[in-house]
Amino acid sequence: MKRYDLRPLKDNFYDRMLELLSTDIKEDENAIFLFEIGDFSPIQNVADLMKENEYTLMNSLKFNEVDWTVVIKKTKPQVAAVEAVEE
């Protein structure tokens, strides 16, 4: 597990986050990212970005009044199998 502080990038951290996930994190490894939230839209943007790139968002926490922490696993999201129910 590696930790990355992306707060210095302000609102421009998305590309760097994806770069780190693709180059610095091994398959099935977790990464912790710290970033500034501002108006809270980055939280949904990160969730959408992880889904689009087939990474698993493991956790999302408010770190303090202005910072947010997410834990991302470099693996495709797990989809629960749904069994057919006979009526």
Gaussian input, Z-matrix of N, CA and C with variables (Angstrom, degrees):
# hf/3-21g

backbone

0 1
 N
 C     1     B1
 C     2     B2     1     A1
 N     3     B3     2     A2     1     D1
 C     4     B4     3     A3     2     D2
 C     5     B5     4     A4     3     D3
 N     6     B6     5     A5     4     D4
 C     7     B7     6     A6     5     D5
 C     8     B8     7     A7     6     D6
 N     9     B9     8     A8     7     D7
 C    10    B10     9     A9     8     D8
 C    11    B11    10    A10     9     D9
 N    12    B12    11    A11    10    D10
 C    13    B13    12    A12    11    D11
 C    14    B14    13    A13    12    D12
 N    15    B15    14    A14    13    D13
 C    16    B16    15    A15    14    D14
 C    17    B17    16    A16    15    D15
 N    18    B18    17    A17    16    D16
 C    19    B19    18    A18    17    D17
 C    20    B20    19    A19    18    D18
 N    21    B21    20    A20    19    D19
 C    22    B22    21    A21    20    D20
 C    23    B23    22    A22    21    D21
 N    24    B24    23    A23    22    D22
 C    25    B25    24    A24    23    D23
 C    26    B26    25    A25    24    D24
 N    27    B27    26    A26    25    D25
 C    28    B28    27    A27    26    D26
 C    29    B29    28    A28    27    D27
 N    30    B30    29    A29    28    D28
 C    31    B31    30    A30    29    D29
 C    32    B32    31    A31    30    D30
 N    33    B33    32    A32    31    D31
 C    34    B34    33    A33    32    D32
 C    35    B35    34    A34    33    D33
 N    36    B36    35    A35    34    D34
 C    37    B37    36    A36    35    D35
 C    38    B38    37    A37    36    D36
 N    39    B39    38    A38    37    D37
 C    40    B40    39    A39    38    D38
 C    41    B41    40    A40    39    D39
 N    42    B42    41    A41    40    D40
 C    43    B43    42    A42    41    D41
 C    44    B44    43    A43    42    D42
 N    45    B45    44    A44    43    D43
 C    46    B46    45    A45    44    D44
 C    47    B47    46    A46    45    D45
 N    48    B48    47    A47    46    D46
 C    49    B49    48    A48    47    D47
 C    50    B50    49    A49    48    D48
 N    51    B51    50    A50    49    D49
 C    52    B52    51    A51    50    D50
 C    53    B53    52    A52    51    D51
 N    54    B54    53    A53    52    D52
 C    55    B55    54    A54    53    D53
 C    56    B56    55    A55    54    D54
 N    57    B57    56    A56    55    D55
 C    58    B58    57    A57    56    D56
 C    59    B59    58    A58    57    D57
 N    60    B60    59    A59    58    D58
 C    61    B61    60    A60    59    D59
 C    62    B62    61    A61    60    D60
 N    63    B63    62    A62    61    D61
 C    64    B64    63    A63    62    D62
 C    65    B65    64    A64    63    D63
 N    66    B66    65    A65    64    D64
 C    67    B67    66    A66    65    D65
 C    68    B68    67    A67    66    D66
 N    69    B69    68    A68    67    D67
 C    70    B70    69    A69    68    D68
 C    71    B71    70    A70    69    D69
 N    72    B72    71    A71    70    D70
 C    73    B73    72    A72    71    D71
 C    74    B74    73    A73    72    D72
 N    75    B75    74    A74    73    D73
 C    76    B76    75    A75    74    D74
 C    77    B77    76    A76    75    D75
 N    78    B78    77    A77    76    D76
 C    79    B79    78    A78    77    D77
 C    80    B80    79    A79    78    D78
 N    81    B81    80    A80    79    D79
 C    82    B82    81    A81    80    D80
 C    83    B83    82    A82    81    D81
 N    84    B84    83    A83    82    D82
 C    85    B85    84    A84    83    D83
 C    86    B86    85    A85    84    D84
 N    87    B87    86    A86    85    D85
 C    88    B88    87    A87    86    D86
 C    89    B89    88    A88    87    D87
 N    90    B90    89    A89    88    D88
 C    91    B91    90    A90    89    D89
 C    92    B92    91    A91    90    D90
 N    93    B93    92    A92    91    D91
 C    94    B94    93    A93    92    D92
 C    95    B95    94    A94    93    D93
 N    96    B96    95    A95    94    D94
 C    97    B97    96    A96    95    D95
 C    98    B98    97    A97    96    D96
 N    99    B99    98    A98    97    D97
 C   100   B100    99    A99    98    D98
 C   101   B101   100   A100    99    D99
 N   102   B102   101   A101   100   D100
 C   103   B103   102   A102   101   D101
 C   104   B104   103   A103   102   D102
 N   105   B105   104   A104   103   D103
 C   106   B106   105   A105   104   D104
 C   107   B107   106   A106   105   D105
 N   108   B108   107   A107   106   D106
 C   109   B109   108   A108   107   D107
 C   110   B110   109   A109   108   D108
 N   111   B111   110   A110   109   D109
 C   112   B112   111   A111   110   D110
 C   113   B113   112   A112   111   D111
 N   114   B114   113   A113   112   D112
 C   115   B115   114   A114   113   D113
 C   116   B116   115   A115   114   D114
 N   117   B117   116   A116   115   D115
 C   118   B118   117   A117   116   D116
 C   119   B119   118   A118   117   D117
 N   120   B120   119   A119   118   D118
 C   121   B121   120   A120   119   D119
 C   122   B122   121   A121   120   D120
 N   123   B123   122   A122   121   D121
 C   124   B124   123   A123   122   D122
 C   125   B125   124   A124   123   D123
 N   126   B126   125   A125   124   D124
 C   127   B127   126   A126   125   D125
 C   128   B128   127   A127   126   D126
 N   129   B129   128   A128   127   D127
 C   130   B130   129   A129   128   D128
 C   131   B131   130   A130   129   D129
 N   132   B132   131   A131   130   D130
 C   133   B133   132   A132   131   D131
 C   134   B134   133   A133   132   D132
 N   135   B135   134   A134   133   D133
 C   136   B136   135   A135   134   D134
 C   137   B137   136   A136   135   D135
 N   138   B138   137   A137   136   D136
 C   139   B139   138   A138   137   D137
 C   140   B140   139   A139   138   D138
 N   141   B141   140   A140   139   D139
 C   142   B142   141   A141   140   D140
 C   143   B143   142   A142   141   D141
 N   144   B144   143   A143   142   D142
 C   145   B145   144   A144   143   D143
 C   146   B146   145   A145   144   D144
 N   147   B147   146   A146   145   D145
 C   148   B148   147   A147   146   D146
 C   149   B149   148   A148   147   D147
 N   150   B150   149   A149   148   D148
 C   151   B151   150   A150   149   D149
 C   152   B152   151   A151   150   D150
 N   153   B153   152   A152   151   D151
 C   154   B154   153   A153   152   D152
 C   155   B155   154   A154   153   D153
 N   156   B156   155   A155   154   D154
 C   157   B157   156   A156   155   D155
 C   158   B158   157   A157   156   D156
 N   159   B159   158   A158   157   D157
 C   160   B160   159   A159   158   D158
 C   161   B161   160   A160   159   D159
 N   162   B162   161   A161   160   D160
 C   163   B163   162   A162   161   D161
 C   164   B164   163   A163   162   D162
 N   165   B165   164   A164   163   D163
 C   166   B166   165   A165   164   D164
 C   167   B167   166   A166   165   D165
 N   168   B168   167   A167   166   D166
 C   169   B169   168   A168   167   D167
 C   170   B170   169   A169   168   D168
 N   171   B171   170   A170   169   D169
 C   172   B172   171   A171   170   D170
 C   173   B173   172   A172   171   D171
 N   174   B174   173   A173   172   D172
 C   175   B175   174   A174   173   D173
 C   176   B176   175   A175   174   D174
 N   177   B177   176   A176   175   D175
 C   178   B178   177   A177   176   D176
 C   179   B179   178   A178   177   D177
 N   180   B180   179   A179   178   D178
 C   181   B181   180   A180   179   D179
 C   182   B182   181   A181   180   D180
 N   183   B183   182   A182   181   D181
 C   184   B184   183   A183   182   D182
 C   185   B185   184   A184   183   D183
 N   186   B186   185   A185   184   D184
 C   187   B187   186   A186   185   D185
 C   188   B188   187   A187   186   D186
 N   189   B189   188   A188   187   D187
 C   190   B190   189   A189   188   D188
 C   191   B191   190   A190   189   D189
 N   192   B192   191   A191   190   D190
 C   193   B193   192   A192   191   D191
 C   194   B194   193   A193   192   D192
 N   195   B195   194   A194   193   D193
 C   196   B196   195   A195   194   D194
 C   197   B197   196   A196   195   D195
 N   198   B198   197   A197   196   D196
 C   199   B199   198   A198   197   D197
 C   200   B200   199   A199   198   D198
 N   201   B201   200   A200   199   D199
 C   202   B202   201   A201   200   D200
 C   203   B203   202   A202   201   D201
 N   204   B204   203   A203   202   D202
 C   205   B205   204   A204   203   D203
 C   206   B206   205   A205   204   D204
 N   207   B207   206   A206   205   D205
 C   208   B208   207   A207   206   D206
 C   209   B209   208   A208   207   D207
 N   210   B210   209   A209   208   D208
 C   211   B211   210   A210   209   D209
 C   212   B212   211   A211   210   D210
 N   213   B213   212   A212   211   D211
 C   214   B214   213   A213   212   D212
 C   215   B215   214   A214   213   D213
 N   216   B216   215   A215   214   D214
 C   217   B217   216   A216   215   D215
 C   218   B218   217   A217   216   D216
 N   219   B219   218   A218   217   D217
 C   220   B220   219   A219   218   D218
 C   221   B221   220   A220   219   D219
 N   222   B222   221   A221   220   D220
 C   223   B223   222   A222   221   D221
 C   224   B224   223   A223   222   D222
 N   225   B225   224   A224   223   D223
 C   226   B226   225   A225   224   D224
 C   227   B227   226   A226   225   D225
 N   228   B228   227   A227   226   D226
 C   229   B229   228   A228   227   D227
 C   230   B230   229   A229   228   D228
 N   231   B231   230   A230   229   D229
 C   232   B232   231   A231   230   D230
 C   233   B233   232   A232   231   D231
 N   234   B234   233   A233   232   D232
 C   235   B235   234   A234   233   D233
 C   236   B236   235   A235   234   D234
 N   237   B237   236   A236   235   D235
 C   238   B238   237   A237   236   D236
 C   239   B239   238   A238   237   D237
 N   240   B240   239   A239   238   D238
 C   241   B241   240   A240   239   D239
 C   242   B242   241   A241   240   D240
 N   243   B243   242   A242   241   D241
 C   244   B244   243   A243   242   D242
 C   245   B245   244   A244   243   D243
 N   246   B246   245   A245   244   D244
 C   247   B247   246   A246   245   D245
 C   248   B248   247   A247   246   D246
 N   249   B249   248   A248   247   D247
 C   250   B250   249   A249   248   D248
 C   251   B251   250   A250   249   D249
 N   252   B252   251   A251   250   D250
 C   253   B253   252   A252   251   D251
 C   254   B254   253   A253   252   D252
 N   255   B255   254   A254   253   D253
 C   256   B256   255   A255   254   D254
 C   257   B257   256   A256   255   D255
 N   258   B258   257   A257   256   D256
 C   259   B259   258   A258   257   D257
 C   260   B260   259   A259   258   D258

   B1=1.4403
   B2=1.5268
   B3=1.3292
   B4=1.4634
   B5=1.5178
   B6=1.3232
   B7=1.4626
   B8=1.5262
   B9=1.3374
   B10=1.4646
   B11=1.5214
   B12=1.3196
   B13=1.4578
   B14=1.5306
   B15=1.3289
   B16=1.4608
   B17=1.5300
   B18=1.3194
   B19=1.4670
   B20=1.5183
   B21=1.3352
   B22=1.4727
   B23=1.5397
   B24=1.3226
   B25=1.4667
   B26=1.5301
   B27=1.3217
   B28=1.4686
   B29=1.5302
   B30=1.3553
   B31=1.4729
   B32=1.5149
   B33=1.3050
   B34=1.4668
   B35=1.5270
   B36=1.3034
   B37=1.4619
   B38=1.5279
   B39=1.3110
   B40=1.4698
   B41=1.5284
   B42=1.3184
   B43=1.4661
   B44=1.5238
   B45=1.3193
   B46=1.4657
   B47=1.5313
   B48=1.3153
   B49=1.4617
   B50=1.5307
   B51=1.3220
   B52=1.4633
   B53=1.5250
   B54=1.3288
   B55=1.4684
   B56=1.5253
   B57=1.3172
   B58=1.4610
   B59=1.5230
   B60=1.3209
   B61=1.4624
   B62=1.5208
   B63=1.3156
   B64=1.4637
   B65=1.5225
   B66=1.3299
   B67=1.4643
   B68=1.5285
   B69=1.3203
   B70=1.4660
   B71=1.5298
   B72=1.3106
   B73=1.4664
   B74=1.5207
   B75=1.3264
   B76=1.4655
   B77=1.5256
   B78=1.3314
   B79=1.4613
   B80=1.5269
   B81=1.3244
   B82=1.4671
   B83=1.5290
   B84=1.3201
   B85=1.4685
   B86=1.5285
   B87=1.3370
   B88=1.4575
   B89=1.5174
   B90=1.3316
   B91=1.4582
   B92=1.5216
   B93=1.3217
   B94=1.4544
   B95=1.5200
   B96=1.3375
   B97=1.4630
   B98=1.5222
   B99=1.3189
   B100=1.4491
   B101=1.5220
   B102=1.3496
   B103=1.4588
   B104=1.5242
   B105=1.3447
   B106=1.4619
   B107=1.5160
   B108=1.3546
   B109=1.4522
   B110=1.5178
   B111=1.3167
   B112=1.4591
   B113=1.5140
   B114=1.3440
   B115=1.4711
   B116=1.5309
   B117=1.2772
   B118=1.4670
   B119=1.5259
   B120=1.3200
   B121=1.4684
   B122=1.5292
   B123=1.3437
   B124=1.4678
   B125=1.5260
   B126=1.3171
   B127=1.4572
   B128=1.5285
   B129=1.3235
   B130=1.4625
   B131=1.5180
   B132=1.3360
   B133=1.4656
   B134=1.5257
   B135=1.3285
   B136=1.4608
   B137=1.5298
   B138=1.3198
   B139=1.4658
   B140=1.5255
   B141=1.3319
   B142=1.4652
   B143=1.5205
   B144=1.3251
   B145=1.4573
   B146=1.5323
   B147=1.3221
   B148=1.4620
   B149=1.5296
   B150=1.3220
   B151=1.4659
   B152=1.5267
   B153=1.3285
   B154=1.4680
   B155=1.5272
   B156=1.3271
   B157=1.4660
   B158=1.5269
   B159=1.3139
   B160=1.4640
   B161=1.5246
   B162=1.3425
   B163=1.4564
   B164=1.5219
   B165=1.3207
   B166=1.4553
   B167=1.5244
   B168=1.3126
   B169=1.4576
   B170=1.5220
   B171=1.3365
   B172=1.4602
   B173=1.5279
   B174=1.3397
   B175=1.4554
   B176=1.5162
   B177=1.3059
   B178=1.4574
   B179=1.5224
   B180=1.3285
   B181=1.4671
   B182=1.5113
   B183=1.3084
   B184=1.4608
   B185=1.5233
   B186=1.3322
   B187=1.4598
   B188=1.5223
   B189=1.3123
   B190=1.4690
   B191=1.5251
   B192=1.3134
   B193=1.4709
   B194=1.5246
   B195=1.3117
   B196=1.4686
   B197=1.5267
   B198=1.3074
   B199=1.4621
   B200=1.5292
   B201=1.3239
   B202=1.4599
   B203=1.5186
   B204=1.3185
   B205=1.4552
   B206=1.5284
   B207=1.3308
   B208=1.4627
   B209=1.5136
   B210=1.3203
   B211=1.4600
   B212=1.5261
   B213=1.3285
   B214=1.4561
   B215=1.5277
   B216=1.3242
   B217=1.4568
   B218=1.5209
   B219=1.3207
   B220=1.4545
   B221=1.5269
   B222=1.3063
   B223=1.4564
   B224=1.5116
   B225=1.3045
   B226=1.4591
   B227=1.5214
   B228=1.3352
   B229=1.4709
   B230=1.5161
   B231=1.3034
   B232=1.4554
   B233=1.5218
   B234=1.3178
   B235=1.4581
   B236=1.5222
   B237=1.2970
   B238=1.4612
   B239=1.5190
   B240=1.2983
   B241=1.4593
   B242=1.5230
   B243=1.3089
   B244=1.4536
   B245=1.5161
   B246=1.3275
   B247=1.4537
   B248=1.5261
   B249=1.3080
   B250=1.4750
   B251=1.5127
   B252=1.2905
   B253=1.4609
   B254=1.5231
   B255=1.3277
   B256=1.4505
   B257=1.5118
   B258=1.3178
   B259=1.4630
   B260=1.4943
   A1=108.26
   A2=114.06
   A3=119.19
   A4=109.25
   A5=115.09
   A6=121.77
   A7=109.22
   A8=115.63
   A9=120.87
   A10=109.48
   A11=115.64
   A12=122.13
   A13=107.61
   A14=116.55
   A15=121.72
   A16=111.88
   A17=117.44
   A18=120.74
   A19=113.79
   A20=119.84
   A21=118.72
   A22=113.49
   A23=117.51
   A24=121.00
   A25=112.60
   A26=117.13
   A27=123.40
   A28=109.93
   A29=118.34
   A30=122.55
   A31=113.75
   A32=118.68
   A33=121.99
   A34=112.74
   A35=117.08
   A36=120.50
   A37=114.09
   A38=118.85
   A39=121.79
   A40=112.85
   A41=117.27
   A42=120.24
   A43=111.30
   A44=116.27
   A45=120.27
   A46=110.63
   A47=116.75
   A48=120.70
   A49=110.05
   A50=117.20
   A51=120.84
   A52=111.62
   A53=116.20
   A54=120.24
   A55=110.75
   A56=117.14
   A57=121.12
   A58=111.41
   A59=116.70
   A60=119.78
   A61=111.85
   A62=116.55
   A63=118.62
   A64=113.26
   A65=118.06
   A66=119.77
   A67=115.09
   A68=117.82
   A69=120.30
   A70=113.84
   A71=116.70
   A72=120.83
   A73=109.02
   A74=115.44
   A75=120.75
   A76=110.04
   A77=115.61
   A78=120.88
   A79=109.66
   A80=116.75
   A81=125.68
   A82=113.75
   A83=118.03
   A84=121.82
   A85=109.02
   A86=116.36
   A87=122.09
   A88=110.98
   A89=114.93
   A90=121.74
   A91=108.24
   A92=116.21
   A93=122.21
   A94=107.30
   A95=116.25
   A96=121.21
   A97=109.38
   A98=115.31
   A99=122.33
   A100=107.01
   A101=117.06
   A102=120.95
   A103=109.86
   A104=116.54
   A105=121.74
   A106=109.51
   A107=116.23
   A108=118.82
   A109=114.11
   A110=120.15
   A111=120.20
   A112=111.98
   A113=116.46
   A114=121.37
   A115=113.89
   A116=118.82
   A117=126.21
   A118=114.52
   A119=119.70
   A120=120.20
   A121=112.64
   A122=120.02
   A123=118.67
   A124=113.78
   A125=117.82
   A126=120.48
   A127=109.85
   A128=116.76
   A129=120.32
   A130=110.62
   A131=117.07
   A132=120.67
   A133=111.30
   A134=117.12
   A135=121.02
   A136=109.96
   A137=117.39
   A138=120.70
   A139=110.58
   A140=116.70
   A141=121.26
   A142=111.28
   A143=116.58
   A144=122.04
   A145=111.21
   A146=117.10
   A147=120.33
   A148=110.21
   A149=116.64
   A150=120.15
   A151=110.73
   A152=117.17
   A153=122.19
   A154=112.06
   A155=116.95
   A156=121.59
   A157=113.02
   A158=115.72
   A159=123.00
   A160=114.50
   A161=114.91
   A162=121.70
   A163=107.30
   A164=117.35
   A165=121.50
   A166=110.30
   A167=116.18
   A168=122.16
   A169=106.86
   A170=116.07
   A171=121.47
   A172=112.40
   A173=116.35
   A174=120.29
   A175=109.30
   A176=115.97
   A177=122.52
   A178=107.43
   A179=116.73
   A180=121.51
   A181=112.53
   A182=115.40
   A183=120.12
   A184=106.70
   A185=116.10
   A186=121.07
   A187=111.00
   A188=115.98
   A189=122.92
   A190=107.20
   A191=118.89
   A192=120.70
   A193=114.32
   A194=119.64
   A195=121.00
   A196=114.31
   A197=118.30
   A198=120.69
   A199=110.93
   A200=114.77
   A201=122.05
   A202=108.55
   A203=116.59
   A204=122.31
   A205=108.90
   A206=116.17
   A207=120.61
   A208=108.86
   A209=115.43
   A210=121.87
   A211=106.06
   A212=115.18
   A213=122.23
   A214=108.33
   A215=116.17
   A216=120.95
   A217=108.21
   A218=115.31
   A219=120.15
   A220=108.57
   A221=114.78
   A222=123.32
   A223=107.29
   A224=116.38
   A225=119.84
   A226=108.85
   A227=116.84
   A228=120.04
   A229=110.69
   A230=115.62
   A231=122.12
   A232=109.18
   A233=117.05
   A234=121.47
   A235=107.66
   A236=115.98
   A237=120.16
   A238=109.55
   A239=115.50
   A240=120.61
   A241=109.13
   A242=115.51
   A243=121.07
   A244=108.40
   A245=115.71
   A246=120.29
   A247=108.92
   A248=115.77
   A249=120.38
   A250=108.99
   A251=115.46
   A252=121.69
   A253=107.46
   A254=116.71
   A255=121.09
   A256=108.74
   A257=114.49
   A258=119.13
   A259=111.04
   D1=133.22
   D2=178.74
   D3=-123.20
   D4=151.52
   D5=-178.23
   D6=-117.07
   D7=136.03
   D8=-179.23
   D9=-129.97
   D10=130.93
   D11=177.42
   D12=-98.68
   D13=106.56
   D14=-178.84
   D15=-102.25
   D16=9.94
   D17=-179.01
   D18=-59.23
   D19=-36.67
   D20=179.42
   D21=-61.96
   D22=-19.29
   D23=-178.66
   D24=-83.45
   D25=-4.40
   D26=-177.89
   D27=52.50
   D28=-122.58
   D29=-177.75
   D30=-83.16
   D31=-1.81
   D32=-175.09
   D33=-106.13
   D34=44.84
   D35=-175.52
   D36=-101.19
   D37=-10.64
   D38=-173.13
   D39=-60.77
   D40=-48.69
   D41=-179.89
   D42=-61.87
   D43=-40.88
   D44=179.87
   D45=-65.90
   D46=-38.98
   D47=178.42
   D48=-61.13
   D49=-46.85
   D50=178.88
   D51=-64.64
   D52=-38.91
   D53=178.14
   D54=-61.12
   D55=-46.32
   D56=179.93
   D57=-63.59
   D58=-41.07
   D59=178.36
   D60=-63.50
   D61=-38.46
   D62=-176.94
   D63=-80.54
   D64=-28.45
   D65=-173.89
   D66=-109.50
   D67=-29.15
   D68=-170.72
   D69=-110.14
   D70=-12.23
   D71=-177.89
   D72=-111.01
   D73=132.20
   D74=179.30
   D75=-80.05
   D76=159.77
   D77=177.32
   D78=-56.79
   D79=135.59
   D80=-179.35
   D81=69.31
   D82=10.72
   D83=175.99
   D84=-94.12
   D85=152.65
   D86=178.00
   D87=-98.92
   D88=149.58
   D89=174.47
   D90=-130.58
   D91=140.20
   D92=176.38
   D93=-107.94
   D94=126.57
   D95=179.51
   D96=-119.03
   D97=133.63
   D98=177.28
   D99=-113.06
   D100=128.80
   D101=-179.91
   D102=-148.08
   D103=163.84
   D104=178.01
   D105=-83.20
   D106=141.99
   D107=-175.98
   D108=-97.62
   D109=-29.03
   D110=-178.83
   D111=55.98
   D112=-109.19
   D113=-176.56
   D114=-93.81
   D115=15.85
   D116=178.60
   D117=74.99
   D118=-9.02
   D119=179.14
   D120=-64.24
   D121=-30.42
   D122=177.62
   D123=-59.38
   D124=-26.83
   D125=-178.54
   D126=-65.78
   D127=-48.62
   D128=178.02
   D129=-67.38
   D130=-37.27
   D131=178.58
   D132=-61.49
   D133=-41.34
   D134=178.34
   D135=-65.14
   D136=-43.84
   D137=179.29
   D138=-60.36
   D139=-44.68
   D140=178.95
   D141=-64.73
   D142=-42.60
   D143=-179.32
   D144=-63.10
   D145=-40.78
   D146=179.61
   D147=-66.83
   D148=-40.40
   D149=178.63
   D150=-64.36
   D151=-44.85
   D152=179.65
   D153=-61.05
   D154=-34.07
   D155=-176.79
   D156=-98.37
   D157=8.66
   D158=176.28
   D159=59.04
   D160=42.58
   D161=170.08
   D162=-107.05
   D163=161.37
   D164=-178.72
   D165=-103.99
   D166=121.90
   D167=174.05
   D168=-82.65
   D169=110.15
   D170=-174.37
   D171=-87.31
   D172=-35.68
   D173=-174.22
   D174=-159.51
   D175=151.52
   D176=178.56
   D177=-144.95
   D178=118.30
   D179=-174.46
   D180=-134.36
   D181=143.21
   D182=171.35
   D183=-76.80
   D184=122.00
   D185=-176.49
   D186=-83.60
   D187=-44.54
   D188=175.16
   D189=-156.04
   D190=-157.68
   D191=-176.09
   D192=-65.97
   D193=-26.59
   D194=-176.00
   D195=-125.31
   D196=-7.01
   D197=-174.60
   D198=-114.47
   D199=150.00
   D200=179.85
   D201=-129.49
   D202=147.20
   D203=178.47
   D204=-122.66
   D205=133.75
   D206=173.21
   D207=-126.01
   D208=146.40
   D209=174.23
   D210=-112.22
   D211=122.36
   D212=-177.78
   D213=-117.35
   D214=134.58
   D215=175.54
   D216=-106.21
   D217=130.31
   D218=-179.51
   D219=-80.14
   D220=76.84
   D221=177.22
   D222=-159.76
   D223=155.13
   D224=178.53
   D225=-66.78
   D226=144.17
   D227=178.30
   D228=-58.67
   D229=141.85
   D230=178.47
   D231=-82.50
   D232=128.40
   D233=178.09
   D234=-109.20
   D235=124.09
   D236=-179.38
   D237=-70.72
   D238=135.87
   D239=177.46
   D240=-72.70
   D241=135.26
   D242=179.64
   D243=-107.66
   D244=123.73
   D245=-178.76
   D246=-88.91
   D247=141.02
   D248=176.41
   D249=-68.57
   D250=136.41
   D251=179.76
   D252=-105.14
   D253=123.66
   D254=178.19
   D255=-82.91
   D256=137.95
   D257=-179.79
   D258=-96.75

